[in-house]
């Protein structure tokens, strides 16, 4: 059975581990004893030794925080013969290739991997095994690397942005008299139903908006506030800021590895 090392067992790493258990042999690494104990309860091999985990595996999934990557690099002596898939925000294919000197892929899933509904972009030479592994926790899109930082902003960070919007709508419901629990479930239903309707009808969101909006009605009054407060512009700027930060992280990690580890 193919053996996969998941280096870094945080939230995304744990989600990946849970999705591939049973399909592949898995070994996972973590920095803390508490995390190791939690992962060991899943019935897989665990270790704090990244070099050991990489050496005994066929595929390595790098899911550590970007700023912990130099520590991993200093520990692992050889990546020869491994397929390396990074899900670290910002870290470039050129950096990964220079360090590992093996077949590398740069992927960006999101937290929805925990319920097997991630949307994952992956860059590199298209590979059926990598697709198979990533499809274990959701949809996979092969893209050019120049789109990965944008994907990180829109899709990787997207669940957090949507959660803020949902919370704001719920608070709006509470402010007009709907109990919070009822408002929360209603908003989730509306979000899910709207997404499904857009998929089913395959038309632009503005078409759905116009179907709901009637002259001098309730919806146009609310839309006027959204327009006045610049909500669309704020959301666009949110994605742009996250995109720029992903780019910055990649540059910082690459520079740090060159300076500190001389590779």
C-alpha positions as CSV (number, residue, x, y, z in Angstrom):
1,X,0.0,0.0,0.0
2,X,1.2,3.5,-0.8
3,X,2.6,5.2,2.2
4,X,1.9,8.9,2.8
5,X,3.7,11.1,5.3
6,X,1.6,14.1,6.5
7,X,4.2,16.5,7.9
8,X,2.3,18.8,10.2
9,X,-0.9,17.7,11.8
10,X,-2.8,21.0,12.4
11,X,-6.3,21.6,11.3
12,X,-5.7,21.1,7.6
13,X,-3.2,18.3,8.2
14,X,-5.7,16.4,10.5
15,X,-8.5,16.9,7.9
16,X,-6.2,15.3,5.2
17,X,-5.2,12.5,7.5
18,X,-8.8,11.6,8.3
19,X,-9.8,11.6,4.6
20,X,-7.0,9.3,3.5
21,X,-7.0,6.7,6.3
22,X,-7.8,3.3,4.9
23,X,-7.0,4.3,1.4
24,X,-3.3,4.7,2.1
25,X,-0.8,3.8,4.9
26,X,-0.3,7.0,6.8
27,X,2.4,8.4,9.1
28,X,1.9,11.8,10.7
29,X,4.2,14.2,12.4
30,X,3.5,17.0,14.9
31,X,5.5,19.3,17.1
32,X,3.6,18.9,20.4
33,X,2.8,15.8,22.5
34,X,-0.8,16.8,22.7
35,X,-1.2,16.9,18.9
36,X,0.6,13.6,18.6
37,X,-1.7,11.9,21.1
38,X,-4.8,13.2,19.3
39,X,-3.5,12.0,15.9
40,X,-2.4,8.6,17.4
41,X,-6.0,8.0,18.5
42,X,-6.9,7.8,14.8
43,X,-5.0,4.5,14.7
44,X,-2.0,5.7,12.6
45,X,1.8,5.9,13.1
46,X,3.0,9.2,14.6
47,X,6.3,10.7,15.2
48,X,8.1,14.0,16.0
49,X,10.9,13.0,13.6
50,X,10.2,14.6,10.2
51,X,13.2,12.9,8.7
52,X,12.1,9.5,9.7
53,X,8.6,10.1,8.4
54,X,9.8,11.3,5.0
55,X,12.4,8.6,4.6
56,X,9.8,5.8,5.0
57,X,7.1,7.3,2.7
58,X,6.3,7.4,-1.0
59,X,4.4,10.7,-0.9
60,X,5.0,13.6,1.5
61,X,2.3,16.2,2.2
62,X,3.7,19.3,3.7
63,X,1.1,20.9,5.9
64,X,3.2,22.8,8.4
65,X,2.8,26.5,8.9
66,X,5.0,28.3,6.3
67,X,7.3,29.7,8.9
68,X,7.9,26.2,10.3
69,X,9.1,25.0,6.9
70,X,12.7,26.0,7.4
71,X,12.8,23.8,10.5
72,X,11.5,20.8,8.4
73,X,14.1,21.6,5.8
74,X,16.9,21.5,8.3
75,X,15.8,18.1,9.7
76,X,15.1,16.2,6.5
77,X,18.3,15.1,4.8
78,X,17.0,13.6,1.6
79,X,13.8,13.8,-0.4
80,X,15.0,11.6,-3.2
81,X,12.3,9.6,-4.9
82,X,9.5,11.2,-3.0
83,X,6.4,12.9,-4.5
84,X,6.0,16.1,-2.4
85,X,2.7,18.0,-2.2
86,X,2.8,21.3,-0.3
87,X,-0.4,22.8,1.1
88,X,1.6,25.6,2.8
89,X,0.3,29.1,2.0
90,X,2.7,31.2,-0.2
91,X,5.6,28.7,-0.6
92,X,6.6,28.7,-4.2
93,X,7.2,25.7,-6.5
94,X,10.7,27.1,-7.2
95,X,11.5,27.1,-3.5
96,X,10.2,23.5,-3.1
97,X,12.1,22.3,-6.1
98,X,15.4,23.9,-5.1
99,X,15.1,22.2,-1.6
100,X,13.8,18.8,-2.4
101,X,15.2,18.2,-5.9
102,X,12.3,15.9,-6.6
103,X,8.7,16.0,-8.1
104,X,6.8,18.7,-6.3
105,X,3.3,20.1,-6.4
106,X,1.8,23.2,-4.7
107,X,-1.8,22.8,-3.6
108,X,-4.3,24.9,-1.7
109,X,-7.3,23.3,-0.1
110,X,-9.6,24.9,2.5
111,X,-10.9,24.0,5.9
112,X,-14.0,22.4,4.3
113,X,-11.7,19.4,3.8
114,X,-12.8,18.4,7.3
115,X,-16.2,17.4,5.8
116,X,-14.7,16.2,2.5
117,X,-15.9,19.4,0.7
118,X,-12.7,21.2,0.0
119,X,-12.1,23.0,-3.3
120,X,-8.4,22.4,-3.9
121,X,-6.2,24.0,-6.6
122,X,-3.0,22.3,-7.4
123,X,-0.1,23.5,-9.6
124,X,2.6,21.4,-11.2
125,X,2.8,18.8,-14.0
126,X,-0.7,17.1,-13.9
127,X,-0.4,13.8,-12.1
128,X,-3.2,11.2,-11.6
129,X,-1.9,10.0,-8.2
130,X,-1.9,13.6,-6.8
131,X,-5.4,14.1,-8.1
132,X,-6.5,10.8,-6.5
133,X,-5.1,11.8,-3.1
134,X,-6.5,15.4,-3.2
135,X,-9.9,14.1,-4.3
136,X,-10.1,12.2,-1.0
137,X,-11.3,15.4,0.6
138,X,-13.1,17.3,-2.2
139,X,-12.9,18.8,-5.7
140,X,-9.6,19.3,-7.4
141,X,-8.7,22.0,-10.0
142,X,-5.3,21.9,-11.8
143,X,-4.2,25.5,-12.4
144,X,-1.1,27.4,-13.3
145,X,1.0,28.4,-10.3
146,X,0.4,32.1,-10.9
147,X,-3.2,31.5,-9.7
148,X,-2.4,29.7,-6.5
149,X,-1.9,32.9,-4.4
150,X,-5.2,34.3,-5.7
151,X,-6.8,30.9,-4.9
152,X,-5.4,31.1,-1.4
153,X,-7.1,34.4,-0.9
154,X,-10.4,33.5,-2.4
155,X,-10.8,29.9,-1.6
156,X,-8.3,29.1,1.2
157,X,-9.4,32.1,3.3
158,X,-12.9,32.3,1.8
159,X,-14.6,30.2,4.6
160,X,-13.5,32.8,7.2
161,X,-14.8,35.7,5.1
162,X,-18.1,33.9,4.5
163,X,-18.4,33.1,8.2
164,X,-18.2,36.8,8.9
165,X,-20.9,37.6,6.4
166,X,-23.1,34.9,7.9
167,X,-22.6,36.2,11.4
168,X,-23.5,39.7,10.2
169,X,-26.7,38.5,8.6
170,X,-27.6,36.5,11.7
171,X,-27.0,39.6,13.9
172,X,-29.2,41.5,11.5
173,X,-31.9,38.9,12.0
174,X,-31.6,39.2,15.8
175,X,-31.8,43.0,15.6
176,X,-35.3,42.7,13.9
177,X,-36.5,40.2,16.5
178,X,-35.6,36.7,15.2
179,X,-34.1,34.4,18.0
180,X,-30.4,33.9,17.3
181,X,-30.5,30.1,16.9
182,X,-33.4,30.4,14.4
183,X,-31.7,33.2,12.5
184,X,-28.5,31.2,12.3
185,X,-30.1,28.1,10.8
186,X,-32.2,30.2,8.5
187,X,-29.1,32.0,7.1
188,X,-27.3,28.7,6.6
189,X,-30.3,27.4,4.7
190,X,-30.4,30.6,2.6
191,X,-26.7,30.4,1.8
192,X,-26.9,26.7,0.8
193,X,-30.1,27.2,-1.2
194,X,-28.8,30.2,-3.1
195,X,-25.6,28.4,-4.0
196,X,-27.5,25.4,-5.2
197,X,-29.9,27.7,-7.2
198,X,-27.0,29.5,-8.9
199,X,-25.4,26.1,-9.8
200,X,-28.7,24.7,-11.1
201,X,-29.7,27.7,-13.2
202,X,-26.2,28.5,-14.3
203,X,-26.7,32.2,-14.5
204,X,-25.0,35.3,-13.2
205,X,-25.7,36.2,-9.5
206,X,-27.2,39.5,-10.7
207,X,-30.0,37.6,-12.4
208,X,-30.9,36.0,-9.1
209,X,-30.8,39.4,-7.4
210,X,-33.1,40.9,-10.1
211,X,-35.6,38.0,-9.6
212,X,-35.9,38.8,-5.9
213,X,-35.9,42.6,-6.3
214,X,-39.3,44.3,-6.9
215,X,-40.0,48.0,-7.3
216,X,-40.3,49.9,-4.0
217,X,-40.0,46.5,-2.2
218,X,-38.0,45.3,0.8
219,X,-35.0,43.9,-1.2
220,X,-34.2,47.2,-3.0
221,X,-34.2,49.1,0.3
222,X,-31.6,46.6,1.6
223,X,-29.6,46.7,-1.6
224,X,-29.4,50.5,-1.4
225,X,-27.7,50.2,2.0
226,X,-25.2,47.6,0.7
227,X,-24.4,50.0,-2.2
228,X,-24.1,53.0,0.1
229,X,-21.7,51.2,2.5
230,X,-19.5,49.9,-0.3
231,X,-19.9,46.2,0.7
232,X,-18.9,44.9,-2.8
233,X,-15.8,47.1,-2.8
234,X,-14.9,46.0,0.7
235,X,-15.1,42.3,-0.2
236,X,-13.0,42.8,-3.3
237,X,-10.4,44.6,-1.3
238,X,-10.5,41.8,1.2
239,X,-9.5,39.3,-1.4
240,X,-6.8,41.6,-2.8
241,X,-5.3,42.0,0.7
242,X,-5.2,38.3,1.3
243,X,-3.7,37.7,-2.1
244,X,-0.9,40.2,-1.5
245,X,-0.2,38.6,1.9
246,X,0.1,35.1,0.3
247,X,2.7,36.6,-2.2
248,X,4.6,38.2,0.7
249,X,4.7,35.0,2.7
250,X,6.2,33.2,-0.3
251,X,8.9,35.8,-0.8
252,X,9.7,35.9,3.0
253,X,10.0,32.1,3.2
254,X,12.2,31.9,0.1
255,X,14.5,34.6,1.4
256,X,14.7,33.1,4.9
257,X,15.6,29.7,3.6
258,X,18.3,31.2,1.3
259,X,19.8,33.2,4.2
260,X,19.5,30.8,7.1
261,X,19.9,27.4,5.5
262,X,22.0,28.4,2.4
263,X,19.8,26.4,0.0
